Amino acid sequence: MNLEGKNAIVTGGSIGIGTSIVLHLARAGANVALNYRRHADEAQAVIAEVEKLGRKGLAVQADVGSADAAARMVAEVVAEFGSLDILVCNAGINRDAVIWKMTEEQWDQVITTNLKGYFNYIHAAAPHFREQKRGCIINITSINGLRGKFGQANYAASKAGIIGLTKTVARELGRSGVTANAIAPGMILTDMARKLDQKWLDAAREETVLGKLGELEDVAHLVVFLASDLAGHITGQVISVDGGQYI
């Protein structure tokens, strides 16, 4: 899968799944910009790896919950790289609590980052995609947006909202040559996940039909495919990467 000459933004690209996505896009030939909010050192380290691969890299401090910050980043990337071809919305947080204990602040924080953040970047990128008559939007959601999850009303609602957003954007931008798809991972072995109590990892593994949990590259490989010309006739879809954790 060849992404030579293409330019990408990955939100939340300084750690976890986002970092894997950034590096796999770069290995496939793309120039990649990422945003970060707090992980400045990690972001610069990721960009250094991108540049070692012979690609252009750019790290931008930007809060995805800010429409102005998203617009500024998209404009900066277009100015620096010359165009924008691929937008991967990945930044997300969780503030877990059962519904009767969840605070308004916990609800608002998750919805602002996980759902409004996706809207902000798509809203900023859409005019560029429409003008150039091409573009690819890939939204990282979750199987918990499909099935719900105890203690995650805010997170599951945000991830379900991403699915509705993806399908709507696919309809609205399709005639401009833009595809929009969502990836719904199950439990992926990020550094954060590896710190969970083993009983939670075992429970997630038991839910899968493959008997194993996902790795970072399982998501990143699908991102590269959806960003490539091989996936040019795929849009409006939600593709699970979960080893059969939720069927």
C-alpha positions, 0 to 999 in steps of 0.5 A, a space after each residue: 500500500 503506497 501513500 507516497 506524496 500524501 499528507 496526513 493529520 493524526 490527532 492524539 498521535 503522541 502516544 498509544 494507538 495514535 503513535 502506531 498510526 503515525 509511524 505506519 502512515 509514514 512507513 507507507 510514504 505519507 508525510 504526517 502531522 500530529 497534535 498533542 496536548 500534554 505529551 510534548 516530549 513524546 510528540 517530538 520523539 514520534 516526529 523524529 522517527 517520522 523524519 528518520 523514515 525520510 518523511 516530513 513530520 510536524 507536531 502541533 500543540 492543539 486541544 482537539 476540543 477547541 475549534 479555533 485550535 483545530 482550524 489553525 492546525 489544519 491551516 498550518 499543515 496545508 501551508 507546511 505540506 502543500 495539501 491535506 489528503 488524510 485525516 485520522 481522528 483518534 484523540 480520546 479520553 475516558 472518565 469512567 463512572 456508573 451513571 448515578 455517580 458520573 458528574 457533569 464535568 466527567 460527561 462534558 470532558 469526554 464528549 468534548 474530546 471524543 466527539 466534539 474534537 472529531 467534529 472540529 477537525 472534520 469541519 476544518 478539513 472539509 473545505 480543503 477536501 471539497 476544493 481538491 475533490 479528494 480526501 480520506 477521513 478515518 475515525 477511531 471509535 470503539 466496540 463500546 460505541 456499538 454495544 455499550 459498556 458498564 461504567 462508560 455512559 459518557 465514553 460509549 455515547 461519544 463513540 456511538 456519536 462518532 459512528 453517526 458522524 462518520 456515516 453522515 460525513 460519508 453522505 455529505 462529502 462523497 460527491 466531492 471524492 471524499 471517503 469517511 470510515 470508522 474503525 472500532 477496536 476492541 481491547 488493544 494492548 497499549 501501554 495503558 492497557 498493559 497496566 490494567 489488573 490482569 483480571 480485566 485483560 483476561 476477561 476481555 481475552 475471554 470475550 474474543 473468539 480468537 483467544 487473544 487481544 489486539 496489538 497496536 499494529 492491528 489498528 494501524 494496518 487497517 488505517 493504512 489500507 483505508 487511506 490507500 487507493 485500494 480502499 477507494 470504493 469503501 465509505 460510510 463503514 464501521 470496521 471492528 478490529 477486536 478478534 471477535 470480541 463483539 460479534 
